[in-house]
Amino acid sequence: MQFDPEDPGSFYDDPDLSYSIERPITGWDEKRKQWLESHPSFKPGSENRIVMVTGSQPAPCKNPIGDHLLLRCFKNKVDYCRIHGHDIFYSNSLLHPKMNSYWTKLPAVKAAMLAHPEAEWIWWVDSDAIFTDMEFTLPLHRYRYHNLVVHGWPSIIYDQQSWTAVNAGVFLIRNCQWSMDLIDTWKSMGPVSPDYAKWGPIQRSIFKDKLFPESDDQTALIYLLYKHKEVYYPKIYLEAEYYFQGYWIGVVGGEERFLKGEFGGRGSRRRAFVTHFTGCQPCSGDHNPSYDGDTCWNEMIRALNFADNQVMRAYGYVHTDLSKTSPLQPLPFDYPDETW
C-alpha cells in the first residue's frame, strides 16, 4: 500500500456507480484493469486472489443450538481462509429487502466484486457448508478458461432435467464483466424482478422434481444452462471430479475411518473437500422432514470436529472422539504426522 499513489482516482469516483443488485455494471474488465494499474502493490498474485463470501440471517436463530453451530461453521471458514491466505467477508444483513433467503447471495457477491477489484475470484460458501479437507487447494489452473465453477453434472441437466443437477450453495465466480452480466440475468428470476411470480411455474414445467413452487436461485441457474446452453455452458465449469461440495448424507460416517487411518496414504480415497449440510437448516431448525434434526446437528458437530483436528494438530491437540467438542487431548511432541 505504501508504494501506491495516495489518490490516483478510479471508478469509485463515478457518482453513477452503484453496488445495488438492481443497477447493472458496465465496462468492469477495463475498470478493474485500470484500478490494478493504479495500485501496483496489489498486482502480484492478483490472477489467483480469492475473497470468500458467506453469511447468515440477521436475526437470532430459533433453533437453540443454531447460533452455536453457525459460529463454529464461520470459524471453520476463517480457519480455511487463514491457512490458504484468502480474505473473507461475512454478511448477516440483507443487502436488498426483497432478495432474502437463498437469493441473498447474489447482492453479497456483486458487492464483494466491486469492493475487491484486487481479487480475481469471489467464492460464495453457504453458512451450512463445512470445509472437511483443510489442506486441499482449489485447482484454479483447471478453471482458467471458465468464469463460474459449481458442483454439477451435465447429464442431469440436459438428459434428466433435474433441479438437483447443480448445487448453487457453493460456487466460485470470476470477478469480470461476464459474471456481472450473469448476475444481472440470474437475479431477473428472483424477488427483485417484477416477473418473479411467473418464474416458479416455468421452472417446474421443465424440472419436474423441483420441490417448492417459487423461483429459487439454484433452479434459475440450471434454467439458464438448460435453455441457453450455447451462451453459458462454455464458461461454466461443472465440477464433479472431487467434492467441491458433497451432500452430507453421502459423506458423513467416513470421518472416523479417516481418523483411524484406514484410507491414508497415496492413491487412497481423499476426504470430502466441503461437506454441505443441505436441508438441515441449523438456524431455523426447520430441517427436511426426511431426516431427524438431532442427526443433522450431531453430524455437523462431528464434521466440524473432524475439520478442527486438522487445524489443532499444529497446536498439539486433537479430538479423539468426534462427537465431543471439548476437552481436546494433547498429542506427544514426537507423535507422527497423519498419512492422508
Secondary structure, DSSP 8 states (H G I E B T S, - for coil): -TTS-S----GGG-TT----TTS---SHHHHHHHHHHH-GGG-TTGGG-EEEEEE--SS--SSTTHHHHHHHHHHHHHHHHHHHT-EEEEE-S-SSSS--GGGGHHHHHHHHHHH-TT-SEEEEE-TTEEE--TT----GGGGTT-SEEEEE-HHHHHTS--TTSEEEEEEEEESSHHHHHHHHHHGGGSTTSTTHHHHHHHHHHH-TT--SSS--HHHHHHHHHHHTHHHHGGGEEEE-SS-SSEEHHHHTT-HHHHHTTTT-STTS----SEEE-TT--TTT----TTS-HHHHHHHHHHHHHHHHHHHHGGGTEE-SSTT--SS-EE--TT------
